[in-house]
Amino acid sequence: MVVKLEQVGWKRNGKWILQNINWEIKKGENWVLYGLNGAGKTALLNMICAYYHPTVGNMEVLGRRFGKAELGGSLRRNIGLVSNRLQQSFYESDSAFEIVLSGEYASIGLYETPTAEVKNKAIDLLERMGSIQYADRSYRSLSQGERQRVLIARALMLNPELLILDEPATGLDFLAREQLLELIGKLSNDGELSIIYVTHHVEEILPEFNHTFLLKDGEKFLSGCTQEILSSQHLSDFFSIPVELMWKHKRPFLVKN
């Protein structure tokens, strides 16, 4: 089991941010975590990455039971994370190649001398992401879409069992978004890797992500098969307004009635 949460809740400053969370992710499964801004998505991701521990409930990530095993850095080395917050942490003078290399050491910035093997791995990942042509360019000179490709390559350096993509299409135009989603779709076919794709835009949900978890006001609203969860009725109830969900080319699209 990659992730197992049983009746998990987390309280901050006397207020419940997450409550009654039950969620299981098996090896090789690809999940969408869908919710509006303020739903608690970031808090839930931070808990999965062991930045927070649950106030109540039982939680296990990659075989490590919270409260029973050493967590923190050892767990996070097995989780690849791509987020806008992380993106803002890097030194803009570093090259794309240096940023990918830093993933081998789980560091912000490159402070060790990479071996030839590590360098070759970084080159392979940059090629896989279609980013090798700007490997030597500074991070600051890259477009948002190019930065996201570099960060995905970095996240894969340690061969993680779980990859978390936290709203990776934010700030991308249509073409850049679709190119990035095409890349993510290819990654999702790796049966050894589980992916959590976080979004609040249903049109980003790819057919490869056949499980969806709806989070509302810090609680699970629904979870299960994407085709069953994403329906006009379920999402009308979720948003508390009438909406219509349509499917085209196996992708969902949402409009307000």
Secondary structure, 3 states (H helix, E strand, C coil): CCEEEEEEEEEECCEEEEEEEEEEECCCCEEEEECCCCCCHHHHHHHHCCCCCCCEEEEEECCEECCCCCCCHHHHCCEEEECHHHHCCCCCCCEHHHHHHHHHHCCCCCCCCCCHHHHHHHHHHHHHCCCHHHCCCEHHHCCHHHHHHHHHHHHCCCCCCEEEEECCCCCCCHHHHHHHHHHHHHHCCCCCCEEEEEECCHHHCCCCCCEEEEEECCEEEEEEEHHHHCCHHHHHHHHCCCEEEEEECCEEEEEEC
